[in-house]
């Protein structure tokens, strides 16, 4: 049985759902950032799937931009987490809800 577009989209939906669950259920900010990365990767998989199915390269170009933004998000996010950890000595999201240090 050949692997079709629906199979790739199903995998993308599962990965996205795992990412959403991680964002909503976890309290550690590092796990939340990793879950956001999962959601971005699920969107990338869907873009590449539609791009390949239609024969256009537009989706693959969008994926390159999304990967660039994801790399910048990781760098900035980890810097913010490091600063917050030094100030509060915790990575719990509930403890970091106030911007006043």
N, C-alpha and C positions, 0 to 999 in steps of 0.2 A: 504494500500500500504506500503510495507516494505521500510525502509530507506536503501539505497544502498551506495556503494562507491562513486558514482557520486554525490550524495547529499552532502556528507562530503567534497568532493573536491570542489564543487561549493561554499559552505560556506567558505572554506579555501581561495579560490580565491577572494571572496568578501572582506574578512577580510584583505587579503594582499593588495588589491586595495585601501581600505580605508587607510591603513598604508602608501602606496606610495603617495597617495594624500596628506596626512598629512605632509609627509616629504617635498614634492615639493611645497605645497601651504602655509604652515604656517610659521610665522616668529619667534614665540616664541620657544626658545630652549627646554623648558620643553615639549611642545607639540610635537616637533620633536623627542625627546627621547621616548615619549609615542607611537608615530607612529612606531618607530623602534621596540618597544616591540610588537606592533600589528603584524608587519611583521614576527617576530620570532615566535609568537604564531600561526600564519597561517601556517608557515612551520612545526611547531610541530604537528598541526592537520593533515597535509598531511602525515607526517611520521607515526603517529599512525594509520591513515587510511590504508596506504599501509601495515604496519606491521600486522594489524589485518586481512586484506584481504588475505595476503600470509601465515599467521599462524606462522611467524617467530617473534622473539622478538628483532631483531636487530634495527628496527626503534624505538622501545620504549627505548632502551638503548641510542640511539642517542638523543632522546628527553631529557633524563636526563642530558646529557652533554650540550645540548643547554640551558636548564634551568639554569644550573650552570654558564655558560658563560653569560647569560642574567642577572643573579643576580650580577655578578661581574661588568658587563657593567653599570648597574644602579648605583652601589656604586661609581664607578670611574667617571661616567658621571655627577652625581649630585655633587660630590666634585669639579669637574672642573667648573660646572655651578655656584656653590657657590663662588668659587674664582673669576671667571669672573664677577659675579654680584657685588662683593665687590669692584673690581677694576673699573668697567665701570658703575655700577648702572643701568644696563639694561639687559634684557634677549633676546633682539632682535638679531636674527642671523646676520643681515646685519651690525650691530654695532660691532659684535665680529669677523669679518672676518680677522682682522689683529692680528697676534700672538704677536706682539710687544706691550707691555703694557706701 
